[in-house]
Amino acid sequence: MNIGILGSGVVGQNLGAVLASRGHDVVLGTRTPDALDAPRGHGGQSLGEWLQQVAKRGRVGTFRDAAAHGEVVLNATNGSGSLEALRQAGGAQLRGKILMDIANPLDFSKGMPPTLFICNDDSLGERIQAEFPEAKVVKTLNTTNTLVMGNPRQLAGGDHTVFLSGNDPAAKQQVTVFLKDWFGWQDIIDLGDITTARGTEMLLPIWLRLWSVLGTPMFNFKVVR
Amino acid sequence: MNIGILGSGVVGQNLGAVLASRGHDVVLGTRTPDALDAPRGHGGQSLGEWLQQVAKRGRVGTFRDAAAHGEVVLNATNGSGSLEALRQAGGAQLRGKILMDIANPLDFSKGMPPTLFICNDDSLGERIQAEFPEAKVVKTLNTTNTLVMGNPRQLAGGDHTVFLSGNDPAAKQQVTVFLKDWFGWQDIIDLGDITTARGTEMLLPIWLRLWSVLGTPMFNFKVVR
């Protein structure tokens, strides 16, 4: 499958590598596709190293290249840059496609731990859906560390939860299949329409505190019921 | 042990009944202690019925009566009424005591589902601690339904998580003992100081959506690690 990933930080790189290893054809989109030697955000390797890692299953391009390439598009940019990255990708390249939104509206400008720059009565997922109405936005995977996202079974055999928020039931059904087939997710809860992204984005404050207290990002929430 | 509970809705009633059944001496505080026949908030029975339920182990009084009685005080009021209830209880009645804050800053005034009237860079727990600096505020239990709060073992044998936030380490240690001994909690995570109450209060939006999707409030989060 042709998959476009927006964002070349550690989240985009890691999901891209997992998807490439599963035989998918990945284009990783970035603002700076020519800077192959530069270190990338949040501890990501350089894109030159990433290209070696994924061999011929992945390429690097602009946000527009990645979106045009993808039958499905993943938004793995920083939340603060997501809307601008999607504008550069272009609405025409997203039209009719599933856009899996993994970003969180973290605001690092006021010190640590970050606050959210949108929350409570709005969400980044909703803003993206509003600005790109022809994309089928499905908010998901934004409540776990990237290593858990891409390989949930390495934590407690996968016995923990991932959430979906989106307005298009068929798109959420398709994303459910992707999460199972691509990554091995087992417990997937559809929370409802895109406004429910408020709930998953607002998990970030406790997630960040847990990271600090537990001393590792290798944890996740399980909805016990 | 003498325990004061502020709030006569279903949360205060249920926790009071559990504590009374464990042999503690409970005073349930309410704005209207004489209205024994009136139905109480969130599906609570009347206080007359509650008094019958707890027999001689519980009494009903004002917020001030409850706080004065308690060696430890539980805030089980609606978040929107918490500060006013605590003012009626009086700082002198809270001085030096552990105040377990179970309330959430839910704003029902803008329709359903409720938003939070404080969040992101502040929390109800912090506001309470700031206004009552001589109380030892420990935010806890606010992330589960009252039936799970008071009897966690009835859900998955108790294999799920409750959180603590507060500035006083000894008070949190004491509350850890209370949660185990009173209710049977097993997995208790100390998130840090009272600012971490932002994280647990901000769990409410996803909690409310999950209630809707799962069709039952009998669930909880487990931090899988």
Interface residues (C-beta under 8 A of the other chain):
Chain A: K110 T115 L116 C119 N120 D121 L155 A156 D159 H160 F163 I189 D190 L191 G192 T196 R198 G199 T200 M202 L203 P205 I206 W207 L208 R209 L210 S212 V213 L214 T216 M218 F219 N220 F221 K222 V223 V224 R225
Chain B: K110 T115 L116 C119 N120 D121 L155 A156 D159 H160 F163 I189 D190 L191 G192 T196 R198 G199 T200 M202 L203 P205 I206 W207 L208 R209 L210 S212 V213 L214 T216 M218 F219 N220 F221 K222 V223 V224 R225
